[in-house]
Amino acid sequence: FLREPAHINALRQVILPDIIERPRHERRLRIWSAGCSTGEEPDTLAILLAEQAALDNWGVLLFGTDVNRDSLRTAREGYYPPWSFRAASETATAVTAAIRAGIVAKRSTLAIVAK
């Protein structure tokens, strides 16, 4: 979680604020994490999105795909070893249900989803 500080800062300070500020008639955000493995990346995105109070009234969906069923099982459960949180400021082993509410984890290959 939160492993790449430059990427996290870009998401927090530039990308998400830019998306929120763009004029839209529909407040909806869809993010696809291809090759999501055990789910740390989509869960990190969920944490970052939860920090953005301006997204509270948006329809947000995080879609994670992977080909490995065991990895997806871990992603769906949302329980991680302390090693997964090595770059986070707080140590935890589970991502809360509220943060994970908008995440969908499915088995798929890029070729199938891209059709």
Secondary structure as UniProt FT lines:
FT   HELIX           5..10
FT   HELIX           11..15
FT   HELIX           16..21
FT   STRAND          28..34
FT   TURN            37..38
FT   HELIX           40..50
FT   HELIX           53..55
FT   TURN            56..57
FT   STRAND          59..66
FT   HELIX           69..77
FT   HELIX           82..85
FT   TURN            86..87
FT   HELIX           97..100
FT   TURN            101..102
FT   STRAND          103..107
FT   HELIX           110..114
//
